[in-house]
Amino acid sequence: MTSSAGFTLGMGRWIAPVAVLLLASGGLMRAQVVVVPTTPQVGSSNPATAEPTVPRPTTKPCIVPLFENLEFADFNLKSFSYTPPADCPGPWAKVVFTADFTVTAGRQFDRTAAFYLGQASIYYGTTAEPRSALSPSWHVERDVTDLTPIFQSPQTGEANIGNFVGTYNGVVYNGLIYADAALEFYPANFRNPAPRTPDMVIPVNGSGGDAGTLNTTTDQITQTLNLPENVESVYLNVIAQSQSNDEFWYTCVPNDEAGPLQSCGGTAFREAEVSLDSQPAGVAPIYPWIFTGGIDPYLWEPIPGVQTLDFVPYRVNLTPFAGMLADGGTHTVALSVYNADSYFLATANLLVYLDHGATKTTGGLISNTLSAAPTPTIADNIVASNGNYSGNILTTSNRNFAISGYIQTSHGKVVTTVQQNVNFSNNQTFTINSSEYVQDIQQLTTVHSTSTTQQGWLVTTEEENFRYPLTVDYSSGSTSSGFYATTNVSQAYQSDDAQSLDRFPLYWSKVNNQLSTTDTDLFDSSGNFLGPSAGQSSNTYTWRNSLGGCYTRTITSAAQVLASVSNGQGCFDQHQF
């Protein structure tokens, strides 16, 4: 679960949602899912993002409901059954997951929402928070075609949105969460061919089939593997979600500074580590997701943080280890989070492709320069004077490695090399004295990855770049009648992908999901919350590719209401999905 109690820092304090957003309301409401339009609606306070819906093929889909109006008012897993669509037996050009959510008006925390089929993750995100006069409803969807193997046979599924309804410490939490979910199957035809999909999807979760809990660096979620002997390539889709003490990990400082700076400890660096048979196998950077109760809940109404409602997994290429995994033996894949400090939730799907032209492939690892753990550096420049603190703390990490392996397939020897540069920087500047508390954070994670596949004289290359910039500027101080707390956040998810054959460009695509938001909260001299002031936000999503595809949308909000929607700026060729 999440329980985004905004973090408390300094005189002005990071705002606790119990005091700020989650205003008291009347008794329980037995509402069901309210389906809202898939495009943002000006004038609405429902959660809205600039992200596009999933582009669909032209074929008529078969829609298979997974569950409808499912109520979440406790912490029990909700089971559901799935049967493949008889009228769309496959192959499928695309499979799309859709879900609609409603939270009843009242008081409730944001909650983690995780849906599984055959214990494989098909959706992971968080929920919006309600108000006494707002029952938020929203829609999410994602392309799950890569999970085709689990859709080919009947499965049992689980939906997990742990949600407390009742009274705790004298406070009533009465927001009920309802959800619908379905799968859309689009049959393949000549115009809409079926893509190659994995032959196996293997979930990597905690012991109960849900996301596993990682409290420390050494904790792991693991999966034992006994794969067929004709493995050709392997990938791991990773989600690592910060919780509890780690929810705001990007604000954390070294342990000896946590007390004076009124922040969390463990430093501001976290990173997911992947291993195979205890050997380092890959790195997954942690995206700084901010939930709708995070920092100041009014920052995220109606536009939530980047990916807050629908997390994007990070894919680790494990193909250099394909030869090892095809040896007919038992292997173990493991996932951990470096510097986890009670705690992270983690889930992953292993995607396995087989060589259909062979009953057995052979191969092995050629080289691996990935170290078992990162070695972040800390430059602590905090100056203390008479109970006041000023200065900065700079945390950095740089990972440069290459992993190479080969596999003998039915179409010859294939050598795969994955080279990555993973860089992290977090610079926090503090000013703490009797009249003000200031914490400004500038963080950037970058990944440059080159995956090269060589078969004879043919060399295929895929280059990927990811950037996760985050800026958080927080200040609080006195007013003539009380005090204020002002927060400015800028957050983005940026990626680009380029593929080439013997250096001849084949395809490229670029995504930029950018958000900025600001709000000031006012309090009287007794600390009573007076309300938000001057809140506004914007979200721009841009996608382009080398085939002329283009999508762009910008949305803005003011005073917790969606103010504008602008589509298509910069898509001059009008090739939009």
Number of C-alpha atoms within 10 A of each C-alpha: 19 22 19 25 21 22 20 15 20 21 21 24 19 21 24 19 26 18 13 20 24 23 18 19 16 11 12 15 13 11 16 19 20 19 15 16 10 15 14 21 18 16 13 15 21 24 24 27 29 25 23 16 15 16 12 18 19 13 16 13 21 18 18 16 17 23 18 15 17 18 20 22 17 16 13 13 16 17 15 15 14 19 14 19 19 8 11 17 13 18 17 23 22 26 25 19 22 21 20 21 23 29 31 26 27 25 25 30 26 26 24 23 20 22 21 22 23 20 21 23 28 18 24 21 21 22 27 29 31 29 19 17 12 14 21 24 25 24 25 19 19 19 18 18 21 17 23 21 15 19 20 14 12 14 16 14 21 21 23 22 27 21 26 20 19 14 10 9 5 7 11 20 23 26 32 26 33 23 25 21 22 18 24 22 30 26 23 20 14 6 10 16 14 17 13 12 16 19 17 20 22 22 24 28 25 18 12 8 16 23 26 23 23 27 20 16 19 12 17 22 22 22 20 14 16 14 18 18 21 26 29 28 22 20 18 25 19 26 27 26 25 26 23 16 18 23 27 22 25 22 23 23 25 18 13 11 18 15 12 14 23 17 21 25 21 19 26 27 25 27 21 22 22 25 19 21 12 12 15 18 24 24 26 24 23 20 25 26 21 21 30 33 31 24 25 27 25 28 27 28 28 26 31 26 26 27 20 22 26 18 18 18 18 17 18 18 22 26 30 30 25 29 23 22 29 25 20 15 12 12 17 15 20 22 29 28 30 18 23 26 23 17 21 27 24 24 26 26 23 23 23 22 19 23 19 13 11 15 13 19 24 19 22 19 18 14 12 18 13 19 14 14 14 16 11 16 14 18 11 15 12 16 12 12 9 6 9 14 17 18 14 19 20 20 21 19 18 15 17 15 15 17 24 22 23 25 26 20 22 15 11 10 15 19 22 27 23 24 20 22 15 20 17 23 19 24 20 24 17 20 20 23 17 11 12 17 23 24 22 19 21 18 22 18 21 19 21 17 21 20 21 19 22 17 14 11 7 11 17 19 23 19 18 19 18 19 19 21 21 22 20 21 17 23 24 25 19 18 12 7 11 16 22 24 24 22 23 20 20 20 23 24 20 19 19 18 17 18 19 16 16 12 10 11 14 15 14 17 18 17 18 19 23 21 25 22 25 23 23 21 22 24 19 15 13 9 13 13 18 13 12 22 16 12 22 25 27 23 26 21 23 22 22 19 17 13 11 13 15 22 21 23 20 21 24 24 25 21 18 22 22 25 19 15 18 12 14 16 13 12 17 10 10 13 14 15 13
